[in-house]
């Protein structure tokens, strides 16, 4: 019992210097959702500095992320919804952390709050971080900035890159068209089809979690992602590290 109390005190010290989380909305409407839908999946990139296992010393053992339409605090943590994604193992104290999480069944116009907490090796949980928030909304047909400028036809660099859990692949199309985006390994074999459908003019982002078409994890290495639409084809590379 004495050891447990010591560890509990140590865990409480993990965030005594603050645990600042920021979020960036990567995809406004999930690619699987039609433009008229009121519900979709939001892909949000969280960024924070890794805490330690004892204050700013060592490495925490695990993270947990939850979201809600109301601020997430220690008192409301159990009522908030757990992120369904598999979170990465914490890095050493002071390291920059970045992870793309999916918020399913998001309602248009609603504000969502996301928070994270960590635990030490004795399964003692630290206090909840600050809240990162975002509003889930549809982009306009003429671009997210609403200035009447059509999005360009582009396959953008994935981020993060290199990655060890999942990565976001942004792409944009200036007119409604069929889009296909696939992942290939270093010898040219197709690993997975990420996108295969009809999309309206807009900017999107699709997530690859490092798995094959069958759902099995693939090996570390260099992979290529290729977009084909309206006679346009382009390819970029990325690195998976495990």
KAQUIKA-V873034 format. One record per pair of residues at least 24 apart in sequence whose ideal C-beta (glycine too) atoms are under 7 Angstrom apart, sorted by the first residue. I is the first residue (numbers start at 1). GAP is how many residues later the second one is. D is the distance in whole Angstrom. If there is no record, write none. Layout:
I;GAP;D
I;GAP;D
//
This chain:
4;118;7
7;113;6
7;115;4
7;117;5
8;116;5
10;44;5
10;110;6
11;108;7
11;109;5
11;113;3
11;114;7
11;115;5
12;114;7
12;115;7
13;41;6
13;42;5
14;37;5
14;38;6
14;41;7
14;46;6
14;104;6
14;106;7
14;112;4
15;36;6
15;111;5
15;112;5
16;39;7
17;39;7
19;29;7
19;32;6
19;110;4
19;111;7
20;28;6
20;110;6
21;25;6
21;27;5
21;94;7
21;95;6
21;108;5
21;109;6
21;111;5
22;25;5
22;110;6
23;91;6
23;109;3
23;111;6
25;109;5
26;74;6
26;142;5
26;179;4
27;177;6
27;178;4
28;109;7
28;110;6
28;111;5
28;116;7
29;109;6
31;164;6
31;168;7
31;173;6
31;175;6
35;165;5
38;69;6
38;70;5
39;66;5
39;67;7
39;68;6
40;66;6
41;61;6
41;62;7
41;63;5
41;65;7
42;61;4
42;64;5
42;94;5
43;57;6
43;59;6
43;125;6
43;162;6
43;164;6
44;57;6
44;59;6
44;70;7
44;90;6
45;53;6
45;55;5
45;123;7
46;53;5
46;55;6
46;68;7
46;70;7
46;86;6
47;50;7
47;51;5
48;49;5
48;68;7
49;45;6
49;47;6
49;48;7
50;40;5
50;41;5
50;42;7
50;43;6
50;44;6
50;45;4
50;47;5
51;42;6
51;67;6
51;75;7
52;41;3
53;67;5
53;68;7
56;37;5
56;38;7
57;36;6
58;35;6
59;31;6
59;32;7
59;33;5
59;34;6
60;30;4
60;58;4
60;59;7
60;60;6
61;29;7
61;58;5
61;59;6
61;60;5
62;28;7
62;56;7
62;57;5
63;24;5
63;27;6
63;53;6
63;55;5
64;52;7
64;53;6
65;36;6
65;49;7
65;51;5
66;49;6
67;36;6
67;45;5
67;46;6
67;47;5
68;45;6
69;41;6
69;42;7
69;43;6
70;43;7
71;42;5
71;60;5
72;41;5
72;43;4
72;56;6
72;59;6
73;55;6
74;53;6
74;54;5
77;51;6
86;79;7
88;76;6
88;77;5
90;28;6
98;62;5
99;66;7
100;66;5
100;68;5
100;107;6
102;105;7
106;30;4
107;29;7
108;28;6
108;29;6
108;30;6
109;28;6
110;26;6
111;24;5
112;24;6
139;63;5
139;64;7
141;59;6
141;60;6
141;61;7
144;59;6
150;24;4
150;51;6
151;50;6
151;51;6
151;52;5
153;79;6
155;72;4
155;79;5
155;81;6
157;79;6
158;67;7
158;80;5
161;77;5
161;78;6
162;77;4
162;79;5
163;77;6
164;77;5
164;78;6
165;45;7
166;41;6
166;42;6
166;43;4
166;44;6
167;41;6
167;71;6
168;37;5
168;39;6
169;36;7
169;37;5
169;39;6
169;56;6
170;33;7
170;35;5
171;33;6
171;56;6
172;30;7
172;31;4
172;32;7
173;26;6
173;28;6
173;56;6
174;27;6
175;26;5
176;24;5
176;25;6
177;52;5
177;53;5
178;51;6
179;48;7
179;50;5
180;48;5
181;25;6
181;44;6
181;45;7
181;46;5
182;44;6
183;25;6
183;40;6
183;42;5
184;39;7
184;40;5
184;42;6
185;38;6
186;35;6
186;36;5
191;27;6
191;32;7
210;30;5
//
